[in-house]
């Protein structure tokens, strides 16, 4: 798995101080659409590992981060560049649309 699991402990270092754009997938085990999107996220992570850092945040385990990003529905994808949110989307998206977000 090339996705990085993000917690409040590694968020600042791995996301805010990343030298690459970061795609964060906010998800939960019980979320059907999240499970549908997961293989697409894994594929994007594998194919773009030199250009993009792909991260996952389990909203059940990391409620502080979910709250910080005002996650109301999942799956929610957030793109961060230079420590700032530049794009976000809620719901399952096709791979091409996620790549365009980056």
C-alpha positions, -999 to 999 in steps of 0.1 A, spaced: 0 0 0 15 33 -10 -11 54 8 0 69 40 -22 67 71 -26 102 86 -32 108 123 -31 140 143 4 131 153 19 130 118 -5 154 100 17 185 102 49 167 91 34 146 63 7 170 50 15 206 58 53 202 52 50 180 22 71 190 -8 46 174 -31 8 180 -35 -12 158 -11 -44 140 -18 -63 131 14 -90 105 14 -113 109 44 -131 75 49 -145 50 73 -146 12 74 -184 11 75 -188 34 44 -198 15 13 -189 44 -11 -155 47 6 -148 10 0 -158 15 -37 -133 45 -40 -105 28 -21 -90 8 -51 -91 39 -72 -72 58 -46 -47 30 -43 -42 30 -81 -36 68 -81 -11 64 -52 8 37 -70 9 54 -104 18 89 -92 40 81 -62 68 104 -75 45 134 -80 18 132 -53 15 120 -17 -17 101 -12 -30 99 24 -60 84 41 -77 97 72 -101 73 91 -128 98 103 -138 74 132 -102 74 146 -93 110 137 -123 131 146 -101 161 152 -88 161 117 -123 154 103 -136 184 123 -107 206 111 -116 199 75 -154 202 82 -160 167 69 -198 162 68 -200 134 43 -176 107 32 -158 98 11 -143 133 10 -112 141 -10 -90 171 -3 -60 183 -22 -34 203 -3 -5 222 -19 20 242 1 0 236 32 -32 251 18 -64 234 6 -67 239 -32 -95 215 -40 -120 192 -24 -148 169 -35 -174 148 -17 -186 114 -30 -172 88 -53 -155 102 -83 -140 86 -114 -102 83 -115 -99 109 -143 -118 135 -122 -96 129 -92 -65 133 -113 -78 166 -126 -83 178 -90 -45 173 -86 
